[in-house]
Amino acid sequence: MPDFYRIESSERAQVIELTLPQMLDSAEFDELNEAILSTISERKSERWVIDLGQVSYMGSAMLGLMVNLRQQIKSAGGKLVLCSMPPSLMQIFRTCCMERLFVIAKTRDEAFRSA
């Protein structure tokens, strides 16, 4: 699977930086889904930041993954903050009324303060 994400650890939070192409095929999505969910359950961090600065589009499957990540982190007593969201992606979140589900920060530093 191509590198669609990377994990950075800091004292303030675990950061997942997504670098998604416009389209993911189902096999790539399944691998990404499994890898990220597995990483979250293994790391057991209370604070997570997802940096979306390199993502311009998300289809319904990726939006569903974001909701699953939020739920998994929240049920473990943690907090998830999204950051660096481009305007095109923010519009998708607004259209789907998903901006109400997430804490969304403009920058990674702001996300660290919110996490």
C-alpha positions as CSV (number, residue, x, y, z in Angstrom):
1,M,0.0,0.0,0.0
2,P,1.3,3.5,-0.8
3,D,2.1,5.8,2.1
4,F,-1.3,7.4,2.7
5,Y,-0.5,8.4,6.2
6,R,2.2,8.7,8.8
7,I,2.2,8.8,12.6
8,E,4.2,11.3,14.6
9,S,4.4,11.1,18.4
10,S,4.9,14.1,20.6
11,E,4.4,14.8,24.3
12,R,1.2,16.7,23.4
13,A,-0.6,14.2,21.2
14,Q,-0.3,11.5,18.6
15,V,-0.5,13.0,15.1
16,I,-1.8,11.1,12.0
17,E,-0.9,13.1,8.9
18,L,-3.1,11.9,6.0
19,T,-1.8,12.2,2.4
20,L,-4.7,10.7,0.4
21,P,-5.1,10.7,-3.3
22,Q,-8.4,11.9,-4.8
23,M,-9.6,8.3,-5.2
24,L,-8.8,5.2,-3.2
25,D,-9.8,1.8,-4.5
26,S,-11.6,-0.6,-2.1
27,A,-8.5,-2.7,-1.4
28,E,-6.4,0.5,-0.6
29,F,-9.2,1.8,1.6
30,D,-9.5,-1.5,3.5
31,E,-5.8,-1.5,4.2
32,L,-5.8,2.1,5.3
33,N,-8.8,1.5,7.5
34,E,-7.3,-1.5,9.2
35,A,-3.9,0.1,9.7
36,I,-5.2,3.3,11.2
37,L,-7.7,1.6,13.5
38,S,-5.0,-0.9,14.6
39,T,-2.6,2.0,15.3
40,I,-5.1,3.8,17.4
41,S,-5.9,0.7,19.5
42,E,-2.2,-0.1,20.0
43,R,-1.0,3.4,21.0
44,K,-3.7,4.0,23.6
45,S,-3.1,7.8,23.6
46,E,-5.6,10.1,25.1
47,R,-5.0,12.9,22.6
48,W,-5.0,12.5,18.8
49,V,-4.7,15.0,16.0
50,I,-5.4,14.2,12.4
51,D,-3.7,16.7,10.0
52,L,-5.7,17.0,6.8
53,G,-3.5,19.6,5.1
54,Q,-2.7,17.3,2.2
55,V,-6.3,16.0,1.7
56,S,-8.5,17.9,-0.8
57,Y,-11.4,15.3,-1.1
58,M,-13.0,12.6,1.0
59,G,-15.6,10.2,-0.2
60,S,-18.3,8.6,2.0
61,A,-16.0,5.7,3.0
62,M,-13.3,8.0,4.3
63,L,-15.9,10.2,6.1
64,G,-17.2,7.0,7.7
65,L,-13.7,6.1,8.8
66,M,-13.3,9.6,10.4
67,V,-16.6,9.0,12.4
68,N,-15.3,5.5,13.4
69,L,-12.0,7.0,14.6
70,R,-13.8,9.6,16.6
71,Q,-16.0,7.0,18.2
72,Q,-13.1,4.6,19.0
73,I,-11.0,7.4,20.5
74,K,-13.9,8.9,22.5
75,S,-15.0,5.5,23.9
76,A,-11.4,5.0,25.1
77,G,-11.6,8.3,27.0
78,G,-9.6,10.2,24.5
79,K,-10.0,13.3,22.3
80,L,-9.7,13.8,18.6
81,V,-8.9,17.1,16.9
82,L,-8.8,17.6,13.1
83,C,-6.5,20.3,11.7
84,S,-5.2,22.1,8.7
85,M,-8.3,21.3,6.7
86,P,-8.3,22.9,3.2
87,P,-11.5,24.9,2.2
88,S,-12.6,22.2,-0.3
89,L,-12.6,19.5,2.5
90,M,-14.2,21.8,5.0
91,Q,-17.0,22.3,2.5
92,I,-17.5,18.6,2.3
93,F,-17.7,18.4,6.1
94,R,-20.2,21.2,6.2
95,T,-22.4,19.7,3.5
96,C,-22.5,16.4,5.5
97,C,-23.1,18.3,8.8
98,M,-19.9,16.6,10.1
99,E,-18.3,19.8,11.4
100,R,-20.6,19.5,14.4
101,L,-19.1,16.1,15.3
102,F,-15.5,17.1,15.4
103,V,-13.2,19.7,17.0
104,I,-11.6,21.4,14.0
105,A,-8.5,23.5,14.4
106,K,-6.9,25.7,11.8
107,T,-3.3,24.7,12.6
108,R,-1.5,21.9,14.2
109,D,-0.4,24.1,17.1
110,E,-4.1,25.1,17.7
111,A,-5.0,21.4,17.5
112,F,-2.4,20.6,20.2
113,R,-3.9,23.3,22.5
114,S,-7.4,21.8,21.9
115,A,-6.5,18.2,22.3
